[in-house]
């Protein structure tokens, strides 16, 4: 007997970090996730961590995606995940993009962000397929 796994439509919050004014990455992520069949709330760029936490408290997303282009993802992400975990301790939260200003992959930054509470970290050289695979796993698990 084969058991069929049912995919769940997720409610996803996409946001920039507080110091990051880039928007194209957020629009790309919104369209990418919508094409996968999910509902996306795009919180925009330069979003204060408190605003992200408030949104999660009110709307209870199944996933929060932080995107950063300016190289301050590490420092902005640490504050954001701390506040998010106070209101949504179990919601999957990922961060991706340029995490530091030195360029390239930095294992220390990735491990620190995971240790602070992020579910996954996608560095700026990661393929969009890595996020797609992560989201597909959430769909099959039924999200949070």
C-alpha positions as CSV (number, residue, x, y, z in Angstrom):
1,X,0.0,0.0,0.0
2,X,1.3,3.4,-1.0
3,X,0.6,6.4,1.3
4,X,0.2,9.6,-0.6
5,X,1.5,12.8,1.0
6,X,-0.7,15.8,0.6
7,X,0.8,19.2,-0.1
8,X,-0.3,22.1,2.0
9,X,-0.6,25.7,0.7
10,X,1.5,27.8,3.0
11,X,1.1,31.3,4.2
12,X,4.6,32.9,3.9
13,X,5.8,36.2,5.2
14,X,8.7,37.6,3.1
15,X,10.7,40.5,4.6
16,X,13.9,42.4,4.2
17,X,16.0,43.2,7.2
18,X,15.9,46.5,9.1
19,X,19.0,48.0,7.4
20,X,18.4,46.6,3.9
21,X,16.6,48.9,1.4
22,X,16.7,46.5,-1.5
23,X,13.3,45.5,-3.0
24,X,13.9,43.4,-6.1
25,X,14.9,40.4,-4.0
26,X,11.7,40.6,-2.1
27,X,9.6,40.8,-5.2
28,X,11.5,37.9,-6.7
29,X,10.9,35.8,-3.6
30,X,7.2,36.7,-3.5
31,X,6.7,35.7,-7.2
32,X,8.8,32.6,-6.7
33,X,6.7,31.4,-3.7
34,X,3.4,32.4,-5.3
35,X,4.3,30.3,-8.4
36,X,4.8,27.4,-6.0
37,X,1.2,28.0,-5.0
38,X,1.6,29.8,-1.7
39,X,0.0,32.9,-0.2
40,X,2.7,35.6,0.4
41,X,2.6,38.6,2.6
42,X,5.5,40.9,1.5
43,X,6.5,43.1,4.4
44,X,8.9,45.1,2.3
45,X,12.4,46.5,2.8
46,X,13.9,48.1,5.9
47,X,11.3,46.2,8.0
48,X,12.0,46.6,11.8
49,X,12.2,43.3,13.6
50,X,9.4,44.4,15.9
51,X,7.1,44.8,12.9
52,X,8.0,41.3,11.7
53,X,7.2,39.9,15.1
54,X,3.9,41.8,15.3
55,X,2.9,40.5,11.9
56,X,3.7,36.9,13.0
57,X,1.7,37.4,16.2
58,X,-1.3,38.6,14.2
59,X,-1.2,36.5,11.1
60,X,0.5,33.3,12.2
61,X,2.4,32.5,9.0
62,X,3.7,29.0,8.2
63,X,7.1,30.3,7.2
64,X,9.0,33.5,7.5
65,X,11.7,34.3,4.8
66,X,14.2,37.1,5.5
67,X,16.2,38.3,2.6
68,X,19.3,40.5,2.7
69,X,21.4,42.0,-0.1
70,X,23.4,44.7,1.7
71,X,25.7,42.4,3.7
72,X,24.2,43.0,7.1
73,X,22.1,39.9,7.2
74,X,24.1,38.4,10.1
75,X,23.7,41.4,12.5
76,X,20.1,42.3,11.5
77,X,19.1,38.6,11.5
78,X,20.3,38.0,15.0
79,X,18.0,40.7,16.4
80,X,15.1,39.7,14.1
81,X,15.2,36.0,15.1
82,X,15.4,36.8,18.8
83,X,12.2,38.9,18.6
84,X,10.5,36.5,16.3
85,X,11.2,33.5,18.6
86,X,9.5,35.4,21.5
87,X,6.2,35.5,19.7
88,X,6.5,32.5,17.3
89,X,8.9,29.9,18.8
90,X,8.1,27.1,16.4
91,X,7.4,28.8,13.1
92,X,10.1,27.9,10.5
93,X,12.2,31.0,9.7
94,X,14.9,31.2,7.1
95,X,17.4,33.9,6.1
96,X,19.2,34.2,2.8
97,X,21.4,36.5,0.8
98,X,24.6,38.3,1.7
99,X,25.1,37.6,5.4
100,X,28.4,39.5,5.8
101,X,30.4,42.3,4.2
102,X,33.5,40.2,3.5
103,X,31.8,38.2,0.7
104,X,31.7,34.5,0.1
105,X,30.5,31.8,2.4
106,X,31.3,32.2,6.1
107,X,30.6,29.1,8.1
108,X,30.8,31.0,11.4
109,X,27.9,33.3,10.4
110,X,25.7,30.5,9.2
111,X,26.2,28.4,12.3
112,X,25.6,31.4,14.6
113,X,22.3,32.2,12.8
114,X,21.2,28.6,13.1
115,X,22.2,28.6,16.7
116,X,20.2,31.8,17.3
117,X,17.0,30.1,16.0
118,X,16.8,30.2,12.2
119,X,15.6,27.0,10.7
120,X,17.8,27.3,7.7
121,X,20.3,29.7,6.3
122,X,20.9,30.2,2.5
123,X,24.0,32.1,1.7
124,X,24.2,34.4,-1.4
125,X,25.6,31.6,-3.6
126,X,22.7,29.2,-2.9
127,X,20.5,28.1,-5.7
128,X,16.8,29.0,-5.6
129,X,16.2,25.3,-5.8
130,X,17.5,25.0,-2.2
131,X,14.7,27.2,-1.0
132,X,12.2,25.4,-3.2
133,X,13.3,22.0,-1.7
134,X,12.9,23.5,1.8
135,X,9.4,24.8,1.1
136,X,8.4,21.5,-0.5
137,X,9.3,19.7,2.7
138,X,7.2,22.1,4.7
139,X,4.3,21.6,2.3
140,X,4.5,17.8,2.8
141,X,4.8,18.2,6.6
142,X,1.7,20.4,6.8
143,X,3.8,23.4,8.1
144,X,3.7,24.5,11.7
